[in-house]
Amino acid sequence: MEGESLITQQRSAPDLIRMIYSAATDDRGWEHVLTEVDELFDASGSFLCARKINSIVPEALVSQGIEAAYFSEYQDHFYKVDILSHRAAKLPRGRLYTNQMICEDKDYLASEIYQDLHRRQDIRYGIIGTLREAVGMLNVDIGVVRSHDGTSFTEHEARAANDILPHISRSLQLSQRLDQTANQQRSAYAALDQLAEAVAVCSADGTAHFQNSAYQKLASSSRLLRPHREHKVTFRDVASHRLFKQLLQQVMDPVSGSIHSASSDTICLVHRQDRYLVRAQPWVNQHNSIWGSETEPGFMLFIRRAGVKRVPSARNIAALHPVTQSEAEIGHYLCRGLSLDEIAGERGAATSTVRQQVKAMMRKLNCHKQGELIAFLLTNTLI
């Protein structure tokens, strides 16, 4: 039926659509997509080529049935004389066109790109187009080709190819968002890995999705934690593990994942001769998937020996709290145990000035006493 899309006629089309969206989470999936495209359109080859705007150099290239030498030769010279891409650029954007929709077949056959490249590579017919700025500042060129043994693509087949185009565009955009989320997560985990304190990022049921180097070292050397094949946080001592479970219940529901308190809670565990401070901080991981934005409640677990003295840096205080750089420096000195007079001497300022800045910090952070301010900075900056 001429009026019915090829996508609705072919049984393999739903499989193709599923493959396209699966490729958003695995770049290798695009090879399977192109294999399916070739079968669906009875094509001899196909390609996806991402490139920066106003650049011919590929940032990413996936192809099936077309020799790699073709793209090298095209990049070196033939893009300059590509009659199809030059004329297609004048047509409405975001569409795919057959050769005949772009130019007269006699003009194409007489062109340099056909005579010196396509004929040699056994490329006779095609459906081509460009997704403008499909992925950030990248254009994505798309092509499906047939050899000289094949027949020309029809307008009906071009419409079918355009039915697929929005799915490819959405999948590429999803892939970019997923990559951005993964990069942000890697950056966050890299920062946690620099801490001397043991840190684990866990889901509500206690499964650790990330363990920094200090946590792994603690788990392997102290015998405080029991190895678990599903990476669930488990303390060796039964009493300690019970206290840990009670700690989690204070901050969140381990079954539903609902958060009871936005603040962290801390317990002290004794293992042999060592004392450990164990803190649980509610945490919600927001990430993108092919189904949209998703959130997963959980918690961050911090473990350190009680005897280890830590002092938050002025840089971290300023980054995490609504205070000025000068106030952050004073907060750092307070956490080191310096008096107001000593801080004034370090900064070359009057004690009264330092006192006023401490009061300003207390007001901003909703603390009523200087000791409460120090405890707040130690608890909420050393993460």
C-alpha positions as CSV (number, residue, x, y, z in Angstrom):
1,M,0.0,0.0,0.0
2,E,1.7,3.1,-1.3
3,G,0.1,5.4,1.3
4,E,1.2,3.3,4.2
5,S,4.6,3.9,5.7
6,L,7.3,1.2,5.2
7,I,7.8,1.3,8.9
8,T,4.3,0.0,9.5
9,Q,4.6,-2.6,6.8
10,Q,7.9,-4.2,7.9
11,R,7.8,-6.6,10.8
12,S,11.4,-5.7,11.6
13,A,10.7,-2.0,12.1
14,P,9.7,-2.2,15.8
15,D,12.9,-4.1,16.4
16,L,14.8,-1.2,14.7
17,I,13.1,1.4,16.9
18,R,14.1,-0.6,20.0
19,M,17.7,-0.9,18.7
20,I,17.8,2.9,18.1
21,Y,16.9,3.7,21.7
22,S,19.1,1.0,23.1
23,A,22.0,2.6,21.3
24,A,21.6,5.6,23.6
25,T,23.1,3.6,26.4
26,D,25.7,1.7,24.4
27,D,27.4,3.3,21.4
28,R,28.2,-0.1,20.0
29,G,24.5,-0.5,19.4
30,W,24.6,1.8,16.4
31,E,26.4,-0.9,14.4
32,H,23.4,-3.1,15.0
33,V,21.1,-0.3,14.0
34,L,22.8,0.2,10.7
35,T,22.8,-3.5,10.0
36,E,19.0,-3.5,10.6
37,V,18.6,-0.4,8.4
38,D,20.5,-2.1,5.6
39,E,18.1,-5.1,5.8
40,L,15.0,-3.0,6.1
41,F,15.9,-0.9,3.0
42,D,17.6,-3.6,1.1
43,A,20.7,-1.4,1.1
44,S,24.4,-2.2,0.5
45,G,25.6,0.2,3.1
46,S,24.8,3.0,5.6
47,F,26.6,5.4,7.9
48,L,26.2,7.9,10.7
49,C,28.9,10.6,10.9
50,A,29.0,13.3,13.7
51,R,31.0,16.4,13.0
52,K,31.4,19.9,14.3
53,I,29.5,22.6,12.6
54,N,31.5,24.0,9.6
55,S,33.9,21.1,9.9
56,I,34.3,18.0,7.6
57,V,36.4,16.0,10.1
58,P,34.4,13.3,11.8
59,E,34.1,13.4,15.6
60,A,32.4,10.0,15.5
61,L,31.7,7.6,12.6
62,V,29.8,4.4,12.4
63,S,29.3,2.6,9.1
64,Q,28.2,-0.7,7.6
65,G,29.1,-2.0,4.1
66,I,31.2,1.1,3.2
67,E,35.0,0.9,3.1
68,A,36.8,3.1,5.6
69,A,38.9,4.4,2.7
70,Y,35.8,6.1,1.3
71,F,35.5,8.4,4.3
72,S,39.2,9.3,4.2
73,E,39.0,10.2,0.5
74,Y,35.8,12.1,1.0
75,Q,37.3,14.1,3.9
76,D,40.6,14.8,1.9
77,H,38.9,16.1,-1.2
78,F,35.5,15.0,-2.4
79,Y,33.4,16.9,0.1
80,K,34.4,20.0,-2.0
81,V,32.7,18.6,-5.1
82,D,29.9,16.6,-3.5
83,I,27.0,17.8,-5.7
84,L,24.4,15.9,-3.5
85,S,25.4,17.4,-0.1
86,H,25.8,20.9,-1.6
87,R,22.4,20.9,-3.2
88,A,20.7,19.1,-0.2
89,A,22.0,22.0,2.0
90,K,19.6,24.3,0.2
91,L,16.6,22.0,0.9
92,P,14.5,22.1,4.2
93,R,16.7,20.9,7.1
94,G,16.1,17.8,9.2
95,R,15.0,15.7,6.3
96,L,16.4,12.8,4.2
97,Y,16.3,12.9,0.4
98,T,17.0,10.5,-2.4
99,N,19.5,11.3,-5.2
100,Q,16.6,12.1,-7.6
101,M,15.0,14.5,-5.1
102,I,18.2,16.5,-4.8
103,C,19.3,16.7,-8.4
104,E,18.8,15.3,-11.9
105,D,20.3,11.8,-12.2
106,K,22.3,12.9,-15.3
107,D,23.9,15.7,-13.3
108,Y,24.9,13.3,-10.6
109,L,26.3,10.7,-13.0
110,A,28.4,13.4,-14.7
111,S,29.7,14.8,-11.4
112,E,33.3,14.4,-10.2
113,I,32.3,12.6,-7.0
114,Y,30.4,9.9,-8.9
115,Q,33.0,9.5,-11.6
116,D,36.0,9.4,-9.3
117,L,34.7,8.0,-6.0
118,H,31.2,6.6,-5.9
119,R,31.5,4.5,-9.1
120,R,34.8,3.1,-7.8
121,Q,33.2,2.3,-4.4
122,D,30.1,0.8,-6.0
123,I,27.7,3.5,-4.7
124,R,24.9,4.3,-7.1
125,Y,21.8,5.3,-5.2
126,G,21.3,6.9,-1.8
127,I,19.1,8.5,0.8
128,I,21.1,11.2,2.6
129,G,20.5,14.1,5.0
130,T,21.9,16.0,8.0
131,L,20.5,16.4,11.5
132,R,21.6,20.0,12.2
133,E,23.0,20.4,15.8
134,A,21.5,17.0,16.7
135,V,24.0,16.6,19.5
136,G,25.1,19.8,21.1
137,M,27.2,21.7,18.5
138,L,27.5,18.6,16.3
139,N,25.8,17.9,13.0
140,V,25.1,14.3,12.2
141,D,25.2,13.2,8.6
142,I,23.1,10.1,7.7
143,G,23.3,8.0,4.6
144,V,21.8,4.8,3.2
145,V,23.2,3.6,-0.1
146,R,22.7,0.9,-2.8
147,S,25.2,-0.5,-5.3
148,H,24.9,-0.5,-9.1
149,D,23.1,-3.9,-8.8
150,G,20.3,-2.3,-6.9
151,T,17.4,0.0,-7.8
152,S,16.9,3.6,-7.1
153,F,15.2,4.6,-3.8
154,T,11.6,5.7,-4.1
155,E,10.0,8.7,-2.5
156,H,8.0,6.1,-0.5
157,E,11.2,4.8,0.9
158,A,12.4,8.3,1.6
159,R,9.3,8.9,3.7
160,A,9.9,5.7,5.6
161,A,13.5,6.8,6.3
162,N,12.2,10.1,7.6
163,D,9.8,8.2,9.9
164,I,13.0,6.8,11.6
165,L,14.8,10.1,11.7
166,P,13.1,11.6,14.8
167,H,13.9,8.4,16.8
168,I,17.6,8.7,15.8
169,S,17.6,12.3,16.8
170,R,16.1,11.6,20.2
171,S,18.4,8.7,20.9
172,L,21.5,10.8,20.1
173,Q,20.3,13.6,22.4
174,L,19.5,11.1,25.1
175,S,23.0,9.6,24.7
176,Q,24.5,13.1,25.1
177,R,22.6,13.7,28.3
178,L,23.5,10.3,29.7
179,D,27.2,11.0,28.9
180,Q,26.9,14.4,30.7
181,T,25.4,12.8,33.8
182,A,28.0,10.0,33.8
183,N,30.8,12.7,33.5
184,Q,29.3,14.6,36.4
185,Q,29.1,11.5,38.5
186,R,32.7,10.5,37.7
187,S,33.8,14.0,38.7
188,A,31.9,13.7,42.0
189,Y,33.3,10.3,42.7
190,A,36.9,11.5,41.8
191,A,36.5,14.3,44.5
192,L,35.3,11.7,47.1
193,D,38.3,9.5,46.2
194,Q,40.6,12.3,47.3
195,L,39.3,12.2,50.9
196,A,41.2,10.6,53.7
197,E,37.9,9.5,55.2
198,A,36.3,6.3,54.1
199,V,33.2,7.0,51.9
200,A,30.6,4.8,50.3
201,V,27.7,6.0,48.2
202,C,24.8,3.6,48.8
203,S,21.2,3.0,47.7
204,A,18.5,2.8,50.3
205,D,19.0,-1.0,50.8
206,G,22.7,-0.5,51.7
207,T,24.2,-1.5,48.4
208,A,27.4,0.4,47.8
209,H,27.5,1.8,44.3
210,F,30.8,3.6,44.9
211,Q,33.6,3.1,47.5
212,N,36.5,5.5,47.6
213,S,40.0,4.3,48.1
214,A,40.0,4.9,51.8
215,Y,36.8,2.8,52.2
216,Q,38.3,-0.1,50.3
217,K,41.5,0.1,52.4
218,L,39.5,0.1,55.6
219,A,37.4,-2.8,54.4
220,S,40.4,-4.9,53.6
221,S,42.7,-4.1,56.5
222,S,40.6,-3.3,59.6
223,R,38.2,-6.2,59.6
224,L,35.5,-3.7,60.7
225,L,33.5,-4.5,57.6
226,R,32.4,-7.9,56.2
227,P,32.8,-8.5,52.4
228,H,29.5,-8.9,50.7
229,R,29.1,-10.4,47.2
230,E,26.3,-7.9,46.4
231,H,28.4,-5.0,47.8
232,K,26.0,-4.3,50.7
233,V,27.5,-2.5,53.7
234,T,27.8,-5.1,56.4
235,F,29.7,-4.7,59.7
236,R,31.4,-7.9,61.1
237,D,30.3,-7.4,64.6
238,V,26.6,-8.1,65.1
239,A,26.1,-5.4,67.7
240,S,27.8,-2.9,65.4
241,H,25.7,-3.8,62.5
242,R,22.5,-3.4,64.5
243,L,23.6,0.1,65.5
244,F,24.3,0.8,61.9
245,K,20.8,-0.3,60.9
246,Q,19.4,1.9,63.7
247,L,21.4,4.8,62.3
248,L,19.9,4.4,58.8
249,Q,16.4,4.2,60.2
250,Q,17.0,7.6,61.8
251,V,17.7,9.2,58.4
252,M,15.6,7.2,56.0
253,D,13.2,4.3,55.5
254,P,15.3,1.5,54.1
255,V,12.3,-0.1,52.4
256,S,10.6,2.9,50.7
257,G,13.7,5.0,50.6
258,S,11.8,8.1,52.0
259,I,14.1,10.5,53.8
260,H,13.2,11.1,57.5
261,S,15.8,13.8,58.0
262,A,17.9,16.0,55.8
263,S,20.7,16.2,58.3
264,S,23.3,13.5,59.0
265,D,23.5,11.3,62.1
266,T,26.6,9.9,63.7
267,I,27.3,6.9,65.9
268,C,30.5,5.6,67.5
269,L,31.5,2.0,67.0
270,V,34.2,0.2,68.9
271,H,36.1,-2.6,67.2
272,R,38.9,-4.2,69.2
273,Q,40.9,-1.3,70.4
274,D,39.8,1.2,67.8
275,R,36.9,3.6,67.9
276,Y,35.2,4.7,64.6
277,L,32.8,7.5,63.9
278,V,30.2,6.4,61.4
279,R,28.0,9.0,59.8
280,A,25.1,8.5,57.4
281,Q,24.1,11.5,55.2
282,P,20.8,11.3,53.2
283,W,21.5,11.5,49.5
284,V,19.4,11.5,46.3
285,N,21.0,10.6,43.0
286,Q,19.3,12.2,40.0
287,H,20.2,10.9,36.7
288,N,18.9,10.7,33.1
289,S,17.8,7.5,31.5
290,I,16.1,6.6,28.2
291,W,12.9,6.9,30.2
292,G,13.6,10.4,31.3
293,S,14.9,12.0,34.6
294,E,14.9,9.6,37.5
295,T,15.8,9.9,41.2
296,E,17.1,7.3,43.5
297,P,17.1,7.9,47.2
298,G,20.0,6.6,49.2
299,F,22.7,7.7,51.7
300,M,26.4,8.4,51.9
301,L,28.3,6.6,54.6
302,F,31.4,8.2,56.2
303,I,33.7,6.3,58.4
304,R,36.8,7.5,60.2
305,R,38.8,6.6,63.3
306,A,37.7,8.8,66.2
307,G,41.3,9.8,66.9
308,V,41.8,11.4,63.5
309,K,41.7,15.2,63.7
310,R,40.3,16.9,60.6
311,V,40.0,20.5,59.8
312,P,37.8,21.9,56.9
313,S,39.7,24.1,54.5
314,A,38.6,27.7,53.9
315,R,38.0,26.8,50.3
316,N,35.5,24.1,51.1
317,I,33.7,26.2,53.7
318,A,33.3,29.0,51.1
319,A,32.1,26.5,48.5
320,L,29.6,24.7,50.6
321,H,28.1,27.5,52.8
322,P,26.7,31.1,52.1
323,V,29.7,32.9,53.7
324,T,32.4,35.2,52.4
325,Q,36.0,34.1,51.7
326,S,37.1,36.1,54.8
327,E,34.5,34.4,57.0
328,A,35.5,31.0,55.6
329,E,39.1,31.6,56.5
330,I,38.1,32.6,60.1
331,G,35.9,29.4,60.2
332,H,39.0,27.4,59.2
333,Y,41.0,28.9,62.1
334,L,38.2,28.3,64.6
335,C,38.1,24.6,63.6
336,R,41.9,24.5,64.2
337,G,41.2,25.6,67.8
338,L,42.6,29.2,67.6
339,S,41.1,31.9,69.8
340,L,39.7,35.1,68.4
341,D,42.9,37.0,69.4
342,E,45.0,34.4,67.7
343,I,42.9,34.6,64.6
344,A,43.2,38.4,64.6
345,G,47.0,38.0,64.9
346,E,47.1,35.6,62.0
347,R,45.0,37.9,59.8
348,G,46.5,41.2,60.9
349,A,43.1,42.4,61.9
350,A,41.4,43.7,65.0
351,T,39.9,41.2,67.4
352,S,36.6,43.2,67.2
353,T,36.5,42.8,63.4
354,V,37.0,39.0,63.7
355,R,34.3,38.9,66.4
356,Q,31.9,40.6,64.1
357,Q,32.7,38.2,61.2
358,V,32.1,35.3,63.5
359,K,28.7,36.7,64.5
360,A,27.9,37.2,60.8
361,M,28.7,33.5,60.1
362,M,26.6,32.4,63.0
363,R,23.6,34.4,61.7
364,K,24.0,33.0,58.2
365,L,24.3,29.4,59.3
366,N,21.6,29.7,62.1
367,C,24.0,28.9,64.9
368,H,23.6,30.5,68.4
369,K,27.0,29.9,69.9
370,Q,30.6,29.8,68.7
371,G,30.9,26.1,69.7
372,E,27.8,25.3,67.8
373,L,29.3,27.1,64.7
374,I,32.4,25.0,65.0
375,A,30.4,21.8,65.3
376,F,28.3,22.8,62.3
377,L,31.4,23.4,60.1
378,L,33.0,20.1,61.2
379,T,29.9,18.2,60.6
380,N,28.7,19.8,57.3
381,T,31.9,20.6,55.6
382,L,34.0,17.5,56.1
383,I,32.2,15.3,53.6
